Amino acid sequence: MKRRSFVESVWASISTLGKKLWRGVVVSFTALVAIFAVSCSNQSRMSDIAEATSGDADAFVSELEAQKIAENFLKVNDLRSGGEQLTLVYTEPSNLRANDGTEYSDLPAYYVYNIGDKGFIIVSASETTYPVLGYSEENTFAVGDQMPDNLKAVLKGYADEIRYSWKNIKSTDATKQWREGALRSVNADEATTRVAAASVKPLLGTIKWNQAPYYNDLCPTGTPVGCVATATSQIMRYWEYPSRGRGSHTSTVDGRSVNFDHPLNWSNMPKATLRSPNRDVAQFCYDVAIGLNMQFSRKGSGTYQRYIPDLLVNHYYYDTTVRQLYRNTGYSASQWHNILREELSAGRPVQYAGSGRGGGHSFVCDGYDSRGYFSFNWGWGGSSDGYFLTNALNPGSLGIGGGSGGFNYYQDIIIGIQPRGNVTPSPDPDQPTYPISYARDSYYAFISGVGLNRYVANSRTGSGYADYTTIGSFPISRGNNTITLTPGFGTTNKYNNYWRVWIDFNNDGVFSRSEMIVNTSSSQVVSGQFSLSNNLQSGSYRMRVSMKTYDGYPAPDEIFTYGEVEDYSVVVR
């Protein structure tokens, strides 16, 4: 049962002090590394654009042309406040070898210009990609050891796709027409006929946290707190929620434990990058890292993004809307961008991750402009934060997921991150604490639906665990009840699933064997009846539905590899 997606087969990691990303432990980036799909106005033009070229780099954009493109972009979009000069500060060799064997290693893949000391702009060196790949109105472009490692990965991704465009996409009248139209409208959205009218300024604002120093003061000596933990911590700092956590967690990696049940002193957690030690920030970041099962290393601390929903929902009182989505499960570029815009327009920052040849990063998508660019906070103390494209090659030449172009980049996002209603967290010794149980991987098999009598809850979080106890209750009755359990699969393969369902009838926080109402296995939908005692008291009870794929039946407190766990509330009238 092997995952196709690189995102879930490797760790999320980022190296420190500009060192090379730790090989084999990187959850990396795709929104930018995979410079996917810019659509044109009709399909026939797409087929023209996708013609193969001889690979002679005729579509190369010179430095003079690139500077003119940058000047035009800044002028049309009113992004230059004065007479700031454009200064070329960075390029990356293309290392292009054409189809006929000719080498063009001296050609750059792109050009990066600083706009005085008030911003930067990145211009592609290929005529068959979108002209401007990214820009910033505030931060200059950091080079050398100051460049965020995740941005290095992004730039390598740009170089890969630009090299691909030179070798595989012929510069035709259609591509020229598309490019000229793009330059006139300066709209980078996938549908050139539709301009996003609205925009959302970066939600994180002045929140510019880092992995080290000071943020990692409680981590093992010399190890950063980790990019996944930094991104999650920044989003929680944005919400300044909750006032305290709950429960405890022992890392599945090294056995380190933390207790979340203590106050979170948000007023003593500055938004700006720390310049001195801060115990509250260090404790908070460490707690988040342990809660995400961080593997600490001096070369880069890493973990999986799939642990985020469980941490936020079950230990920090966040809404059960928190869930993970994978781009390569069928989303078009337009659908993917709409999800991002809907989240950001609702005031919810999105945690993003992906993968590519250059390694990667987990970071925060916190805004978008009216030109189709998205704002990204790298979690590197504000260094090189800015607006970037998620698309540069048109879909006729590459396709979603890179299947037609050989670019196996994958993306996933954590969405729905928001406080849970009007909950005011506080210690509650009378409230039972339920055992933690989840699946590490819910891509191949997950719980698609749970039905009780004539009511059905359809779900697809893919997060390994989901808590639905606060969004309503299933009515059940004394005597006979019917339950239906529906599995879902991420591929065409249908795996055998082992189901168990418990109802905590005595509300003691324990799912005992006598409280088990389902114990069966199948690769299909399962349905059956269970009977409740006529002496059962009226009231609300927690029901746990556990589906374990392969490896036998699940325990109520088990963390297993494949499948999913969901908790519901049931009520007896």
PEPE-V338738 format. One record per residue. N is the residue number from 1. RES is the residue in one letter. PSI is psi in radians with two decimals (999 if undefined). OMEGA is omega in whole degrees, 0 to 359 (* if undefined). Layout:
n = {N | N}
res = {RES | RES}
psi = {PSI | PSI}
omega = {OMEGA | OMEGA}
This chain:
n = {1 | 2 | 3 | 4 | 5 | 6 | 7 | 8 | 9 | 10 | 11 | 12 | 13 | 14 | 15 | 16 | 17 | 18 | 19 | 20 | 21 | 22 | 23 | 24 | 25 | 26 | 27 | 28 | 29 | 30 | 31 | 32 | 33 | 34 | 35 | 36 | 37 | 38 | 39 | 40 | 41 | 42 | 43 | 44 | 45 | 46 | 47 | 48 | 49 | 50 | 51 | 52 | 53 | 54 | 55 | 56 | 57 | 58 | 59 | 60 | 61 | 62 | 63 | 64 | 65 | 66 | 67 | 68 | 69 | 70 | 71 | 72 | 73 | 74 | 75 | 76 | 77 | 78 | 79 | 80 | 81 | 82 | 83 | 84 | 85 | 86 | 87 | 88 | 89 | 90 | 91 | 92 | 93 | 94 | 95 | 96 | 97 | 98 | 99 | 100 | 101 | 102 | 103 | 104 | 105 | 106 | 107 | 108 | 109 | 110 | 111 | 112 | 113 | 114 | 115 | 116 | 117 | 118 | 119 | 120 | 121 | 122 | 123 | 124 | 125 | 126 | 127 | 128 | 129 | 130 | 131 | 132 | 133 | 134 | 135 | 136 | 137 | 138 | 139 | 140 | 141 | 142 | 143 | 144 | 145 | 146 | 147 | 148 | 149 | 150 | 151 | 152 | 153 | 154 | 155 | 156 | 157 | 158 | 159 | 160 | 161 | 162 | 163 | 164 | 165 | 166 | 167 | 168 | 169 | 170 | 171 | 172 | 173 | 174 | 175 | 176 | 177 | 178 | 179 | 180 | 181 | 182 | 183 | 184 | 185 | 186 | 187 | 188 | 189 | 190 | 191 | 192 | 193 | 194 | 195 | 196 | 197 | 198 | 199 | 200 | 201 | 202 | 203 | 204 | 205 | 206 | 207 | 208 | 209 | 210 | 211 | 212 | 213 | 214 | 215 | 216 | 217 | 218 | 219 | 220 | 221 | 222 | 223 | 224 | 225 | 226 | 227 | 228 | 229 | 230 | 231 | 232 | 233 | 234 | 235 | 236 | 237 | 238 | 239 | 240 | 241 | 242 | 243 | 244 | 245 | 246 | 247 | 248 | 249 | 250 | 251 | 252 | 253 | 254 | 255 | 256 | 257 | 258 | 259 | 260 | 261 | 262 | 263 | 264 | 265 | 266 | 267 | 268 | 269 | 270 | 271 | 272 | 273 | 274 | 275 | 276 | 277 | 278 | 279 | 280 | 281 | 282 | 283 | 284 | 285 | 286 | 287 | 288 | 289 | 290 | 291 | 292 | 293 | 294 | 295 | 296 | 297 | 298 | 299 | 300 | 301 | 302 | 303 | 304 | 305 | 306 | 307 | 308 | 309 | 310 | 311 | 312 | 313 | 314 | 315 | 316 | 317 | 318 | 319 | 320 | 321 | 322 | 323 | 324 | 325 | 326 | 327 | 328 | 329 | 330 | 331 | 332 | 333 | 334 | 335 | 336 | 337 | 338 | 339 | 340 | 341 | 342 | 343 | 344 | 345 | 346 | 347 | 348 | 349 | 350 | 351 | 352 | 353 | 354 | 355 | 356 | 357 | 358 | 359 | 360 | 361 | 362 | 363 | 364 | 365 | 366 | 367 | 368 | 369 | 370 | 371 | 372 | 373 | 374 | 375 | 376 | 377 | 378 | 379 | 380 | 381 | 382 | 383 | 384 | 385 | 386 | 387 | 388 | 389 | 390 | 391 | 392 | 393 | 394 | 395 | 396 | 397 | 398 | 399 | 400 | 401 | 402 | 403 | 404 | 405 | 406 | 407 | 408 | 409 | 410 | 411 | 412 | 413 | 414 | 415 | 416 | 417 | 418 | 419 | 420 | 421 | 422 | 423 | 424 | 425 | 426 | 427 | 428 | 429 | 430 | 431 | 432 | 433 | 434 | 435 | 436 | 437 | 438 | 439 | 440 | 441 | 442 | 443 | 444 | 445 | 446 | 447 | 448 | 449 | 450 | 451 | 452 | 453 | 454 | 455 | 456 | 457 | 458 | 459 | 460 | 461 | 462 | 463 | 464 | 465 | 466 | 467 | 468 | 469 | 470 | 471 | 472 | 473 | 474 | 475 | 476 | 477 | 478 | 479 | 480 | 481 | 482 | 483 | 484 | 485 | 486 | 487 | 488 | 489 | 490 | 491 | 492 | 493 | 494 | 495 | 496 | 497 | 498 | 499 | 500 | 501 | 502 | 503 | 504 | 505 | 506 | 507 | 508 | 509 | 510 | 511 | 512 | 513 | 514 | 515 | 516 | 517 | 518 | 519 | 520 | 521 | 522 | 523 | 524 | 525 | 526 | 527 | 528 | 529 | 530 | 531 | 532 | 533 | 534 | 535 | 536 | 537 | 538 | 539 | 540 | 541 | 542 | 543 | 544 | 545 | 546 | 547 | 548 | 549 | 550 | 551 | 552 | 553 | 554 | 555 | 556 | 557 | 558 | 559 | 560 | 561 | 562 | 563 | 564 | 565 | 566 | 567 | 568 | 569 | 570 | 571 | 572 | 573}
res = {M | K | R | R | S | F | V | E | S | V | W | A | S | I | S | T | L | G | K | K | L | W | R | G | V | V | V | S | F | T | A | L | V | A | I | F | A | V | S | C | S | N | Q | S | R | M | S | D | I | A | E | A | T | S | G | D | A | D | A | F | V | S | E | L | E | A | Q | K | I | A | E | N | F | L | K | V | N | D | L | R | S | G | G | E | Q | L | T | L | V | Y | T | E | P | S | N | L | R | A | N | D | G | T | E | Y | S | D | L | P | A | Y | Y | V | Y | N | I | G | D | K | G | F | I | I | V | S | A | S | E | T | T | Y | P | V | L | G | Y | S | E | E | N | T | F | A | V | G | D | Q | M | P | D | N | L | K | A | V | L | K | G | Y | A | D | E | I | R | Y | S | W | K | N | I | K | S | T | D | A | T | K | Q | W | R | E | G | A | L | R | S | V | N | A | D | E | A | T | T | R | V | A | A | A | S | V | K | P | L | L | G | T | I | K | W | N | Q | A | P | Y | Y | N | D | L | C | P | T | G | T | P | V | G | C | V | A | T | A | T | S | Q | I | M | R | Y | W | E | Y | P | S | R | G | R | G | S | H | T | S | T | V | D | G | R | S | V | N | F | D | H | P | L | N | W | S | N | M | P | K | A | T | L | R | S | P | N | R | D | V | A | Q | F | C | Y | D | V | A | I | G | L | N | M | Q | F | S | R | K | G | S | G | T | Y | Q | R | Y | I | P | D | L | L | V | N | H | Y | Y | Y | D | T | T | V | R | Q | L | Y | R | N | T | G | Y | S | A | S | Q | W | H | N | I | L | R | E | E | L | S | A | G | R | P | V | Q | Y | A | G | S | G | R | G | G | G | H | S | F | V | C | D | G | Y | D | S | R | G | Y | F | S | F | N | W | G | W | G | G | S | S | D | G | Y | F | L | T | N | A | L | N | P | G | S | L | G | I | G | G | G | S | G | G | F | N | Y | Y | Q | D | I | I | I | G | I | Q | P | R | G | N | V | T | P | S | P | D | P | D | Q | P | T | Y | P | I | S | Y | A | R | D | S | Y | Y | A | F | I | S | G | V | G | L | N | R | Y | V | A | N | S | R | T | G | S | G | Y | A | D | Y | T | T | I | G | S | F | P | I | S | R | G | N | N | T | I | T | L | T | P | G | F | G | T | T | N | K | Y | N | N | Y | W | R | V | W | I | D | F | N | N | D | G | V | F | S | R | S | E | M | I | V | N | T | S | S | S | Q | V | V | S | G | Q | F | S | L | S | N | N | L | Q | S | G | S | Y | R | M | R | V | S | M | K | T | Y | D | G | Y | P | A | P | D | E | I | F | T | Y | G | E | V | E | D | Y | S | V | V | V | R}
psi = {1.38 | 2.21 | 2.40 | -0.58 | 2.24 | -0.50 | -0.76 | 0.02 | -0.03 | 2.95 | 2.76 | 2.19 | 2.71 | 2.32 | 2.81 | 2.77 | 0.58 | 0.22 | 2.90 | 2.46 | 2.44 | 2.01 | 2.26 | -0.02 | 0.83 | 2.04 | 2.04 | -2.86 | 2.47 | -0.51 | -0.56 | -0.67 | -0.76 | 1.70 | 1.15 | 2.94 | 1.81 | 2.01 | 2.68 | -3.05 | -0.29 | 2.80 | -0.61 | -0.64 | -0.62 | -0.79 | -0.58 | -0.74 | -0.54 | 0.13 | 2.51 | 2.55 | 2.92 | -0.11 | 0.54 | 0.18 | 0.50 | -0.41 | 0.27 | 2.42 | 2.12 | 2.92 | -0.68 | -0.77 | -0.70 | -0.69 | -0.65 | -0.70 | -0.78 | -0.78 | -0.78 | -0.76 | -0.79 | -0.67 | -0.88 | -0.61 | 0.11 | 0.87 | 0.14 | 2.09 | -0.43 | -2.49 | 0.61 | 2.40 | 2.54 | 2.22 | 2.11 | 2.06 | -0.26 | 2.43 | 2.89 | 2.25 | 2.45 | -0.46 | 0.68 | 2.27 | 2.01 | 2.94 | -0.46 | 0.13 | -0.18 | 2.36 | 2.40 | 0.75 | -0.32 | -0.18 | 2.30 | 2.72 | -0.50 | 2.96 | 2.37 | 2.13 | 2.34 | 2.46 | 1.51 | -2.27 | 0.47 | 0.32 | -3.08 | 2.90 | 2.43 | 2.16 | 2.29 | 2.55 | 0.28 | 2.39 | -0.17 | 0.25 | 3.02 | 2.45 | -0.91 | 2.16 | -0.43 | 2.84 | 2.86 | 2.49 | -0.15 | -0.75 | 2.37 | 2.88 | 2.12 | 2.32 | 2.97 | -2.44 | -0.26 | -0.18 | 2.22 | 2.38 | -0.62 | -0.58 | -0.61 | -0.71 | -0.70 | -0.79 | -0.64 | -0.64 | -0.74 | -0.83 | -0.71 | -0.82 | -0.55 | -0.70 | -0.71 | -0.76 | -0.66 | -0.68 | -0.40 | -0.21 | 2.04 | 2.41 | 1.86 | 3.10 | -0.60 | -0.78 | -0.66 | -0.71 | -0.75 | -0.78 | -0.76 | -0.70 | -0.69 | -0.70 | -0.60 | -0.78 | -0.37 | 0.78 | 2.07 | 0.16 | 2.79 | -0.41 | 1.84 | -0.26 | -0.12 | 2.06 | 2.27 | 1.94 | -0.57 | 2.99 | 2.74 | 2.07 | 2.70 | 2.06 | -0.61 | -0.33 | -2.06 | 0.17 | 1.95 | 1.16 | 2.92 | 3.08 | -0.39 | 2.75 | 3.09 | -0.77 | -0.45 | 0.35 | -0.47 | -0.04 | 2.85 | 2.50 | 2.22 | 0.08 | 2.42 | 2.82 | -0.35 | 2.45 | -0.61 | -0.78 | -0.68 | -0.78 | -0.80 | -0.74 | -0.69 | -0.70 | -0.71 | -0.62 | -0.60 | -0.78 | -0.38 | 0.86 | 2.47 | -3.05 | -0.36 | 2.78 | -3.00 | 2.66 | -2.98 | 2.95 | 2.43 | 2.17 | 2.37 | -0.11 | -0.89 | 0.08 | 0.08 | 2.49 | 2.61 | 2.64 | 2.07 | -0.17 | 1.22 | 2.75 | 2.60 | 1.98 | 1.31 | -0.59 | -0.31 | 0.35 | 1.60 | 2.58 | -0.68 | 2.82 | 2.31 | 2.43 | -0.01 | 2.88 | 2.54 | 1.88 | -0.70 | -0.77 | -0.79 | -0.73 | -0.75 | -0.85 | -0.66 | -0.76 | -0.79 | -0.75 | -0.80 | -0.70 | -0.41 | 0.21 | 0.83 | 2.34 | 1.88 | 2.44 | 2.52 | -0.46 | -0.18 | 2.18 | 2.36 | 2.74 | -3.03 | 2.52 | -0.35 | -0.26 | -0.22 | -0.86 | -0.76 | -0.78 | -0.86 | -0.75 | -0.78 | -0.32 | -0.30 | 0.33 | 0.43 | 2.81 | 2.64 | 0.01 | -0.23 | 2.16 | 2.88 | 2.35 | 2.49 | 2.26 | -0.58 | 0.32 | 0.35 | 0.10 | 2.34 | 2.91 | -0.74 | -0.78 | -0.74 | -0.79 | -0.65 | -0.66 | -0.81 | -0.83 | -0.69 | -0.75 | -0.84 | -0.66 | -0.47 | 0.05 | 0.32 | 1.92 | 2.64 | 2.30 | 2.22 | 2.55 | 2.80 | -2.96 | 2.75 | 3.09 | -0.60 | 0.27 | -2.63 | -2.69 | 2.72 | 2.33 | -3.04 | 2.21 | 2.03 | 0.17 | 3.05 | 2.73 | -3.09 | 0.03 | 0.04 | 0.14 | 2.61 | 2.50 | 2.33 | 2.31 | 2.01 | -0.20 | 0.64 | 0.71 | 0.43 | -0.13 | 2.16 | 0.33 | 2.54 | -2.88 | 2.34 | 2.75 | 2.60 | -0.08 | 2.42 | -0.66 | 2.54 | 2.65 | -0.31 | -0.37 | -0.29 | -1.01 | 2.66 | 2.33 | -0.13 | 0.23 | -0.66 | -0.23 | -0.07 | 0.15 | 1.71 | 1.11 | 2.46 | 2.60 | 2.56 | 2.67 | 2.67 | 2.05 | 3.06 | 0.37 | 1.84 | 2.71 | 2.71 | 1.62 | -2.33 | 0.50 | 2.28 | 1.73 | 2.41 | 2.72 | 2.38 | 1.55 | -0.32 | -0.25 | 2.15 | 2.48 | 2.13 | 2.60 | 2.55 | 2.34 | 2.35 | 2.89 | 2.48 | -0.40 | 2.02 | 0.40 | -0.86 | -0.62 | 2.38 | 2.94 | 2.06 | -0.52 | 2.56 | 2.21 | 2.36 | 2.05 | -2.09 | 0.20 | 2.45 | 2.37 | 2.02 | 2.30 | 2.70 | 1.23 | -0.64 | 0.35 | -0.05 | -0.56 | 2.49 | 2.38 | 1.90 | 0.32 | -0.29 | 0.04 | 0.29 | 2.97 | 2.51 | 2.20 | 2.26 | 2.90 | 2.76 | 2.53 | -2.59 | 2.42 | 2.65 | 2.32 | 2.41 | 2.27 | 2.16 | 2.11 | 2.75 | 2.72 | 2.44 | -0.20 | -3.06 | -0.21 | 2.43 | 1.97 | 2.71 | 2.27 | 2.44 | 2.05 | 2.41 | 2.46 | 2.32 | 2.66 | 2.16 | 1.45 | -0.44 | 0.12 | 0.77 | 0.10 | 0.18 | 2.30 | 1.70 | 2.90 | -0.56 | -0.25 | 0.11 | 2.23 | -0.25 | 2.38 | 1.56 | 2.95 | 2.56 | 2.78 | -0.03 | -3.11 | 2.38 | 2.50 | 2.48 | -3.05 | 2.64 | 2.71 | 2.39 | 2.55 | 2.52 | -0.24 | -0.01 | 2.28 | 2.60 | 2.56 | -3.04 | 2.43 | 2.67 | 2.36 | 2.25 | 2.19 | 2.08 | 2.16 | 1.96 | 2.20 | 2.11 | 3.09 | 0.34 | -3.06 | 2.54 | 2.66 | 2.76 | -0.25 | 0.45 | 2.48 | 1.98 | 3.12 | -0.99 | 2.47 | -2.59 | 2.73 | 2.39 | 2.42 | 2.42 | 2.88 | 2.34 | 2.59 | 2.34 | 2.13 | 999}
omega = {191 | 182 | 176 | 187 | 178 | 183 | 185 | 179 | 179 | 182 | 171 | 185 | 173 | 182 | 184 | 176 | 175 | 179 | 181 | 179 | 181 | 184 | 175 | 181 | 186 | 164 | 192 | 201 | 179 | 185 | 180 | 180 | 176 | 185 | 191 | 161 | 164 | 184 | 169 | 190 | 178 | 187 | 183 | 178 | 178 | 182 | 177 | 184 | 187 | 179 | 180 | 179 | 178 | 178 | 182 | 176 | 176 | 183 | 181 | 177 | 182 | 179 | 179 | 178 | 181 | 180 | 177 | 178 | 180 | 179 | 181 | 180 | 181 | 181 | 183 | 184 | 176 | 183 | 178 | 186 | 182 | 181 | 182 | 180 | 173 | 180 | 178 | 185 | 184 | 169 | 175 | 179 | 182 | 184 | 183 | 169 | 184 | 181 | 180 | 177 | 180 | 179 | 177 | 186 | 181 | 181 | 176 | 177 | 182 | 179 | 176 | 179 | 167 | 179 | 188 | 175 | 187 | 178 | 177 | 178 | 181 | 183 | 179 | 177 | 178 | 179 | 183 | 169 | 175 | 189 | 184 | 186 | 180 | 180 | 173 | 177 | 187 | 189 | 172 | 185 | 181 | 181 | 179 | 182 | 181 | 181 | 177 | 181 | 180 | 177 | 174 | 179 | 178 | 182 | 175 | 177 | 175 | 182 | 179 | 185 | 176 | 176 | 177 | 183 | 178 | 186 | 192 | 183 | 182 | 175 | 183 | 175 | 180 | 180 | 179 | 179 | 178 | 183 | 180 | 177 | 179 | 180 | 179 | 185 | 184 | 178 | 185 | 182 | 183 | 177 | 187 | 179 | 181 | 179 | 177 | 186 | 185 | 174 | 177 | 177 | 182 | 184 | 181 | 176 | 184 | 175 | 185 | 182 | 184 | 176 | 182 | 354 | 176 | 178 | 185 | 186 | 180 | 178 | 175 | 188 | 175 | 181 | 176 | 182 | 178 | 185 | 179 | 179 | 180 | 179 | 179 | 181 | 179 | 179 | 178 | 176 | 176 | 181 | 187 | 186 | 3 | 177 | 175 | 177 | 178 | 177 | 180 | 181 | 174 | 183 | 177 | 183 | 186 | 177 | 176 | 183 | 174 | 174 | 183 | 187 | 176 | 182 | 174 | 187 | 185 | 183 | 178 | 177 | 184 | 175 | 183 | 179 | 181 | 176 | 180 | 181 | 178 | 185 | 181 | 180 | 182 | 180 | 180 | 181 | 178 | 178 | 180 | 181 | 179 | 178 | 178 | 178 | 182 | 171 | 185 | 178 | 177 | 180 | 181 | 182 | 187 | 176 | 179 | 175 | 185 | 178 | 187 | 181 | 180 | 180 | 184 | 185 | 189 | 180 | 182 | 171 | 178 | 185 | 178 | 174 | 180 | 180 | 182 | 177 | 178 | 183 | 186 | 175 | 171 | 179 | 171 | 178 | 180 | 179 | 181 | 180 | 179 | 176 | 179 | 183 | 179 | 179 | 183 | 178 | 177 | 178 | 182 | 174 | 182 | 175 | 191 | 173 | 179 | 183 | 178 | 183 | 185 | 183 | 180 | 194 | 166 | 189 | 185 | 169 | 189 | 178 | 175 | 178 | 183 | 183 | 179 | 178 | 179 | 180 | 179 | 174 | 188 | 185 | 183 | 179 | 179 | 183 | 175 | 172 | 180 | 180 | 183 | 175 | 165 | 182 | 171 | 175 | 180 | 187 | 178 | 181 | 185 | 179 | 181 | 180 | 176 | 185 | 184 | 184 | 179 | 179 | 182 | 176 | 180 | 182 | 168 | 181 | 171 | 183 | 178 | 183 | 179 | 177 | 182 | 175 | 181 | 182 | 173 | 185 | 176 | 179 | 180 | 184 | 181 | 181 | 182 | 176 | 185 | 181 | 179 | 176 | 177 | 174 | 180 | 184 | 179 | 180 | 186 | 180 | 183 | 177 | 182 | 181 | 175 | 180 | 174 | 184 | 183 | 180 | 182 | 173 | 177 | 183 | 173 | 179 | 183 | 185 | 181 | 177 | 175 | 179 | 180 | 186 | 184 | 185 | 180 | 183 | 171 | 172 | 175 | 185 | 172 | 186 | 187 | 175 | 179 | 177 | 179 | 182 | 184 | 176 | 172 | 183 | 181 | 178 | 179 | 179 | 177 | 185 | 177 | 183 | 178 | 185 | 167 | 179 | 177 | 169 | 182 | 188 | 180 | 176 | 180 | 179 | 181 | 174 | 184 | 181 | 180 | 180 | 179 | 181 | 178 | 177 | 186 | 178 | 179 | 172 | 182 | 173 | 177 | 181 | 180 | 182 | 170 | 185 | 178 | 181 | 176 | 180 | 181 | 182 | 174 | 179 | 183 | 182 | 177 | 176 | 177 | 176 | 183 | 178 | 181 | 182 | 187 | 168 | 173 | 187 | 181 | 169 | 183 | 180 | 187 | 169 | 186 | 191 | 187 | 178 | 180 | 177 | 177 | 176 | 179 | 172 | 175 | 183 | 176 | 182 | *}
